[in-house]
């Protein structure tokens, strides 16, 4: 088995504090907090404490937060809960596939907002009538960060996709819903946070009898572990900028390699490698114990061409993604750069 010497994929190990706490969380949080037993009452206290902790770190009222055990459902709940059949729906050309799927199924008018080569959304005029706009705070593929405040007057309701940005990007002065993913602060997968600010404008879009806002089928231990991870999480932007600079300088010096420039998060980077299939490079690096991503961030399980890169006006062939993590060392970067400098010319032959 090849020893992994560098993880530059979008996935990150669970935060050590959360990993240490998760065993105790399963011991304490096994009961259903909605029931009336003593253990259920203890579980309800643990649930409320975790939600209050997460709310405080996200600077949100605890009552606005709902917990989702189905992160993939989050975009639908966040957006569809604001839409009516007649609403105009606006979304960015670099939004996730789940958002684009909502656009395709919407019965009313739909507008795709284009982006420039920096991944920034073009200006939008206020749409007449009721409208909903989906705004992606940070693109998980290129790191492009949107100036959300520019669009607060562009639509009646605003759905924020904060699944990649987590705590790193502030919500705008006006928003309707916001979706967060636990993994963005090195919490456990399988848990998302849906915040609803405009409760009068939102309704649960799935069939239901009881007055609910989310399915409610999440794991309490995962919620507790996520709260611990968020409390311990820190983002060293200056270190990421230094590491990003090293990687860009070294890889850009290789003939035919270019960085997809954005005004964004320095830990998220995309590169284009001319004359080399990204799968070839990914497999060659994996043989040396170095893992990177290729293709679209929405489809990590395959290597489909990136609609994000295409929307920004770049060719999609030879596209690789390099993600920096808090545990990324200089030795990891040395191994990545030396391997790329050796492998890329070889793979072109």
MARZA-788233 format. One record per residue (C-alpha): residue number from 1; residue in one letter; z, y, x. Coordinates in Angstrom, 3 decimals, padded with zeros to 6 digits. Layout:
residues N
PT   seq   type         up      north       east
PT   NUM      A          Z          Y          X
...
***
This chain:
residues 349
PT   seq   type         up      north       east
PT     1      X    000.000    000.000    000.000
PT     2      X   -000.961    003.446    001.324
PT     3      X    002.018    005.748    001.771
PT     4      X    001.586    008.983   -000.179
PT     5      X    001.959    011.837    002.292
PT     6      X    000.948    014.664    000.010
PT     7      X    000.892    015.179   -003.741
PT     8      X   -001.502    017.974   -004.685
PT     9      X   -002.169    016.764   -008.226
PT    10      X   -001.128    018.630   -011.367
PT    11      X    001.719    016.183   -011.910
PT    12      X    005.066    016.780   -010.260
PT    13      X    008.111    014.512   -009.939
PT    14      X    011.013    015.139   -012.283
PT    15      X    013.381    017.807   -010.948
PT    16      X    016.174    016.072   -008.953
PT    17      X    018.851    017.688   -011.121
PT    18      X    017.167    016.399   -014.272
PT    19      X    016.655    012.977   -012.730
PT    20      X    020.355    012.808   -011.867
PT    21      X    021.358    013.971   -015.357
PT    22      X    019.020    011.779   -017.362
PT    23      X    021.123    008.611   -017.012
PT    24      X    024.159    010.360   -018.445
PT    25      X    021.955    011.932   -021.103
PT    26      X    020.866    008.502   -022.340
PT    27      X    024.509    007.372   -022.366
PT    28      X    025.636    010.387   -024.411
PT    29      X    022.599    011.270   -026.497
PT    30      X    021.625    007.967   -028.076
PT    31      X    022.834    008.756   -031.610
PT    32      X    020.785    010.531   -034.289
PT    33      X    022.205    014.079   -034.518
PT    34      X    021.064    014.345   -038.142
PT    35      X    023.487    011.657   -039.334
PT    36      X    027.190    011.989   -040.187
PT    37      X    028.896    009.586   -037.785
PT    38      X    031.204    010.721   -034.975
PT    39      X    028.597    009.835   -032.362
PT    40      X    025.984    011.728   -034.356
PT    41      X    028.250    014.787   -034.392
PT    42      X    028.589    014.585   -030.603
PT    43      X    024.817    014.250   -030.309
PT    44      X    024.335    017.318   -032.523
PT    45      X    026.573    019.346   -030.219
PT    46      X    024.564    018.205   -027.182
PT    47      X    021.317    019.083   -028.986
PT    48      X    022.525    022.563   -029.896
PT    49      X    023.767    023.209   -026.364
PT    50      X    020.415    022.132   -024.875
PT    51      X    018.434    024.316   -027.290
PT    52      X    020.645    027.332   -026.611
PT    53      X    020.247    026.827   -022.859
PT    54      X    016.460    026.589   -023.111
PT    55      X    016.308    029.598   -025.432
PT    56      X    018.350    031.689   -022.995
PT    57      X    016.082    030.803   -020.053
PT    58      X    012.949    031.547   -022.104
PT    59      X    014.496    034.792   -023.425
PT    60      X    014.008    033.654   -027.012
PT    61      X    016.335    033.430   -030.020
PT    62      X    017.593    029.861   -030.411
PT    63      X    016.675    029.901   -034.108
PT    64      X    013.009    030.511   -033.239
PT    65      X    012.775    027.290   -031.213
PT    66      X    011.597    023.895   -032.436
PT    67      X    011.470    020.765   -030.277
PT    68      X    008.388    018.551   -030.212
PT    69      X    008.286    014.970   -029.016
PT    70      X    004.504    015.093   -029.416
PT    71      X    003.258    017.736   -026.935
PT    72      X   -000.381    017.006   -027.781
PT    73      X    000.353    018.019   -031.373
PT    74      X    001.790    021.355   -030.266
PT    75      X   -001.463    023.311   -030.134
PT    76      X   -002.378    022.218   -033.644
PT    77      X    001.004    023.181   -035.075
PT    78      X    001.031    026.476   -033.190
PT    79      X   -002.452    027.550   -034.310
PT    80      X   -003.148    025.748   -037.591
PT    81      X    000.176    026.917   -038.968
PT    82      X   -001.170    030.483   -038.790
PT    83      X   -004.690    029.824   -040.104
PT    84      X   -005.990    029.974   -043.647
PT    85      X   -009.413    028.528   -044.564
PT    86      X   -010.819    032.071   -044.605
PT    87      X   -009.217    033.273   -041.358
PT    88      X   -011.320    034.256   -038.375
PT    89      X   -010.248    032.162   -035.381
PT    90      X   -010.751    033.540   -031.868
PT    91      X   -010.198    031.541   -028.693
PT    92      X   -011.048    031.781   -025.008
PT    93      X   -013.954    029.948   -023.404
PT    94      X   -011.491    028.473   -020.877
PT    95      X   -008.952    027.282   -023.460
PT    96      X   -007.934    023.623   -023.560
PT    97      X   -009.986    021.009   -025.338
PT    98      X   -007.332    020.707   -028.042
PT    99      X   -007.812    024.389   -028.903
PT   100      X   -011.590    024.054   -028.898
PT   101      X   -011.250    021.042   -031.205
PT   102      X   -009.318    023.204   -033.672
PT   103      X   -012.124    025.771   -033.490
PT   104      X   -014.730    023.116   -034.292
PT   105      X   -012.826    021.880   -037.338
PT   106      X   -011.928    025.322   -038.730
PT   107      X   -013.676    026.151   -042.009
PT   108      X   -013.727    029.918   -041.506
PT   109      X   -015.476    032.153   -038.957
PT   110      X   -014.950    031.241   -035.291
PT   111      X   -015.495    033.397   -032.199
PT   112      X   -015.428    032.119   -028.629
PT   113      X   -014.381    034.903   -026.250
PT   114      X   -016.196    034.765   -022.909
PT   115      X   -014.585    035.228   -019.497
PT   116      X   -015.709    036.832   -016.252
PT   117      X   -015.827    035.127   -012.836
PT   118      X   -012.117    035.834   -012.371
PT   119      X   -011.322    033.934   -015.563
PT   120      X   -010.314    037.081   -017.452
PT   121      X   -011.060    037.307   -021.176
PT   122      X   -013.528    040.002   -022.160
PT   123      X   -012.379    042.836   -024.420
PT   124      X   -012.095    042.068   -028.125
PT   125      X   -012.487    044.487   -031.012
PT   126      X   -010.048    044.158   -033.886
PT   127      X   -011.460    041.645   -036.368
PT   128      X   -011.655    042.672   -040.022
PT   129      X   -009.579    040.618   -042.432
PT   130      X   -007.035    037.968   -041.496
PT   131      X   -007.542    036.591   -037.989
PT   132      X   -005.777    034.370   -035.463
PT   133      X   -006.305    034.479   -031.713
PT   134      X   -005.295    031.804   -029.218
PT   135      X   -004.308    033.295   -025.856
PT   136      X   -003.758    031.142   -022.783
PT   137      X   -001.117    032.745   -020.575
PT   138      X   -002.116    030.832   -017.426
PT   139      X   -005.042    028.487   -016.929
PT   140      X   -003.811    025.161   -015.557
PT   141      X   -007.024    024.581   -013.660
PT   142      X   -007.657    027.823   -011.772
PT   143      X   -004.339    029.653   -012.116
PT   144      X   -005.999    032.595   -013.909
PT   145      X   -003.307    034.709   -015.586
PT   146      X   -004.244    036.780   -018.633
PT   147      X   -002.879    040.236   -019.318
PT   148      X   -001.637    039.245   -022.775
PT   149      X   -000.610    042.761   -023.716
PT   150      X   -004.289    043.785   -023.838
PT   151      X   -004.819    041.671   -026.934
PT   152      X   -001.796    042.416   -029.112
PT   153      X   -003.971    044.496   -031.446
PT   154      X   -006.947    042.133   -031.480
PT   155      X   -005.876    039.857   -034.340
PT   156      X   -003.468    039.567   -037.241
PT   157      X   -001.649    036.640   -035.608
PT   158      X   -001.331    035.602   -031.964
PT   159      X   -000.762    032.029   -030.741
PT   160      X    000.296    031.901   -027.080
PT   161      X   -000.420    028.840   -024.939
PT   162      X    002.351    028.944   -022.320
PT   163      X    002.163    025.250   -021.454
PT   164      X    001.046    025.934   -017.869
PT   165      X    002.902    029.204   -017.280
PT   166      X    006.366    028.174   -018.465
PT   167      X    008.791    030.906   -017.425
PT   168      X    006.342    032.596   -015.042
PT   169      X    004.549    034.797   -017.585
PT   170      X    006.301    037.034   -020.096
PT   171      X    005.270    036.913   -023.728
PT   172      X    003.525    040.062   -025.010
PT   173      X    005.284    042.636   -027.169
PT   174      X    003.833    041.030   -030.296
PT   175      X    003.215    037.318   -030.824
PT   176      X    003.379    034.821   -033.661
PT   177      X    003.824    031.424   -031.995
PT   178      X    004.243    030.252   -028.401
PT   179      X    003.978    026.734   -027.009
PT   180      X    005.742    025.561   -023.838
PT   181      X    005.594    022.223   -022.019
PT   182      X    008.664    020.779   -020.306
PT   183      X    006.603    019.627   -017.322
PT   184      X    005.866    023.258   -016.344
PT   185      X    009.464    023.549   -015.080
PT   186      X    009.586    019.978   -013.716
PT   187      X    011.226    018.654   -016.836
PT   188      X    010.309    015.279   -018.347
PT   189      X    006.934    014.647   -019.918
PT   190      X    006.818    013.997   -023.638
PT   191      X    008.648    017.165   -024.669
PT   192      X    007.327    020.546   -025.779
PT   193      X    008.892    023.715   -027.153
PT   194      X    007.329    025.505   -030.110
PT   195      X    008.618    029.037   -030.664
PT   196      X    007.853    030.728   -033.989
PT   197      X    008.385    034.466   -034.115
PT   198      X    006.379    035.304   -037.242
PT   199      X    007.981    032.853   -039.660
PT   200      X    006.528    034.574   -042.715
PT   201      X    003.002    034.073   -041.378
PT   202      X    003.413    030.438   -040.339
PT   203      X    003.670    027.260   -042.396
PT   204      X    003.825    023.601   -041.428
PT   205      X    000.170    022.493   -041.537
PT   206      X    000.700    018.730   -041.956
PT   207      X    001.467    016.892   -045.198
PT   208      X    005.204    017.032   -045.935
PT   209      X    007.788    016.868   -048.686
PT   210      X    010.918    018.247   -047.042
PT   211      X    010.917    021.890   -045.832
PT   212      X    010.330    021.065   -042.142
PT   213      X    008.645    022.958   -039.288
PT   214      X    008.066    020.044   -036.867
PT   215      X    008.126    016.241   -037.151
PT   216      X    011.544    016.077   -035.446
PT   217      X    010.820    012.785   -033.671
PT   218      X    011.791    013.806   -030.136
PT   219      X    014.112    012.158   -027.626
PT   220      X    017.475    013.914   -027.341
PT   221      X    018.022    012.635   -023.760
PT   222      X    014.668    014.117   -022.742
PT   223      X    015.658    017.420   -024.348
PT   224      X    018.927    017.412   -022.405
PT   225      X    017.130    016.592   -019.144
PT   226      X    014.570    019.327   -019.818
PT   227      X    017.337    021.884   -020.317
PT   228      X    018.882    020.895   -016.967
PT   229      X    015.500    021.097   -015.204
PT   230      X    014.799    024.545   -016.654
PT   231      X    018.239    025.795   -015.662
PT   232      X    017.639    024.649   -012.067
PT   233      X    013.978    025.621   -011.839
PT   234      X    012.833    028.352   -009.452
PT   235      X    009.370    029.579   -008.514
PT   236      X    008.902    030.780   -004.939
PT   237      X    005.765    032.886   -005.379
PT   238      X    005.801    034.244   -001.826
PT   239      X    005.878    030.757   -000.317
PT   240      X    003.055    029.634   -002.589
PT   241      X    001.005    032.682   -001.593
PT   242      X    001.456    031.824    002.090
PT   243      X    000.513    028.189    001.526
PT   244      X   -002.430    029.171   -000.649
PT   245      X   -003.682    031.525    002.061
PT   246      X   -003.604    028.744    004.643
PT   247      X   -005.541    026.393    002.396
PT   248      X   -008.167    028.958    001.375
PT   249      X   -008.755    030.094    004.964
PT   250      X   -009.108    026.555    006.308
PT   251      X   -011.213    025.047    003.546
PT   252      X   -013.484    028.109    003.199
PT   253      X   -014.328    027.747    006.896
PT   254      X   -015.974    024.408    006.095
PT   255      X   -019.671    024.843    005.343
PT   256      X   -020.382    024.675    001.615
PT   257      X   -016.754    024.929    000.464
PT   258      X   -015.727    027.897   -001.691
PT   259      X   -012.571    028.926   -003.502
PT   260      X   -012.748    029.760   -007.212
PT   261      X   -011.085    033.154   -007.027
PT   262      X   -008.820    034.317   -009.835
PT   263      X   -006.113    036.893   -010.377
PT   264      X   -003.501    034.276   -010.920
PT   265      X   -000.805    031.781   -010.033
PT   266      X   -001.024    030.888   -006.321
PT   267      X    000.113    027.290   -006.805
PT   268      X   -003.003    026.455   -008.875
PT   269      X   -006.300    026.393   -006.981
PT   270      X   -009.849    025.181   -007.578
PT   271      X   -012.522    024.663   -004.928
PT   272      X   -016.216    023.791   -005.038
PT   273      X   -017.582    021.424   -002.383
PT   274      X   -021.375    021.454   -002.119
PT   275      X   -023.155    018.166   -001.446
PT   276      X   -020.118    015.957   -002.093
PT   277      X   -019.197    014.228   -005.339
PT   278      X   -015.579    015.064   -006.100
PT   279      X   -014.798    011.398   -006.787
PT   280      X   -015.888    010.513   -003.247
PT   281      X   -013.561    013.058   -001.698
PT   282      X   -010.667    012.178   -003.998
PT   283      X   -010.929    008.481   -003.130
PT   284      X   -011.317    009.156    000.592
PT   285      X   -008.206    011.353    000.608
PT   286      X   -006.278    008.800   -001.461
PT   287      X   -006.981    006.201    001.232
PT   288      X   -005.067    008.506    003.571
PT   289      X   -002.185    008.915    001.136
PT   290      X   -003.218    012.372   -000.099
PT   291      X   -003.724    012.938   -003.819
PT   292      X   -005.736    015.779   -005.382
PT   293      X   -007.405    016.280   -008.782
PT   294      X   -011.011    016.685   -009.803
PT   295      X   -012.794    017.628   -012.998
PT   296      X   -011.138    019.293   -015.942
PT   297      X   -007.370    019.830   -016.211
PT   298      X   -007.662    018.816   -019.895
PT   299      X   -008.936    015.386   -018.882
PT   300      X   -006.978    014.319   -015.833
PT   301      X   -007.728    010.660   -016.564
PT   302      X   -011.438    011.156   -015.901
PT   303      X   -013.692    013.296   -013.744
PT   304      X   -015.695    015.078   -016.424
PT   305      X   -017.239    018.423   -015.432
PT   306      X   -014.941    021.358   -016.026
PT   307      X   -015.797    023.603   -018.970
PT   308      X   -013.465    026.186   -017.373
PT   309      X   -015.494    026.431   -014.174
PT   310      X   -018.730    026.462   -016.155
PT   311      X   -017.491    029.265   -018.426
PT   312      X   -016.653    031.335   -015.343
PT   313      X   -020.235    030.973   -014.132
PT   314      X   -019.712    028.457   -011.314
PT   315      X   -021.474    025.123   -010.733
PT   316      X   -019.309    022.186   -011.767
PT   317      X   -020.395    019.648   -009.156
PT   318      X   -018.014    018.951   -006.303
PT   319      X   -015.103    020.562   -008.143
PT   320      X   -011.614    019.728   -006.830
PT   321      X   -008.182    021.031   -007.829
PT   322      X   -005.264    021.484   -005.430
PT   323      X   -001.833    022.108   -006.925
PT   324      X    001.125    023.227   -004.822
PT   325      X    004.655    022.149   -005.745
PT   326      X    008.131    023.254   -004.747
PT   327      X    008.411    020.085   -002.656
PT   328      X    005.070    020.622   -000.852
PT   329      X    005.762    020.807    002.894
PT   330      X    003.798    022.367    005.730
PT   331      X    003.228    018.831    007.031
PT   332      X    001.663    017.903    003.695
PT   333      X   -000.701    020.859    003.983
PT   334      X   -001.507    020.027    007.623
PT   335      X   -002.494    016.497    006.551
PT   336      X   -004.620    017.785    003.668
PT   337      X   -006.475    020.350    005.752
PT   338      X   -007.145    018.106    008.745
PT   339      X   -008.376    015.329    006.449
PT   340      X   -010.681    017.658    004.504
PT   341      X   -012.090    019.116    007.712
PT   342      X   -012.897    015.592    008.889
PT   343      X   -013.976    013.944    005.631
PT   344      X   -016.170    016.571    003.965
PT   345      X   -018.795    016.704    006.782
PT   346      X   -018.723    012.881    006.966
PT   347      X   -019.302    012.454    003.231
PT   348      X   -022.346    014.738    003.382
PT   349      X   -024.114    012.502    005.899
***
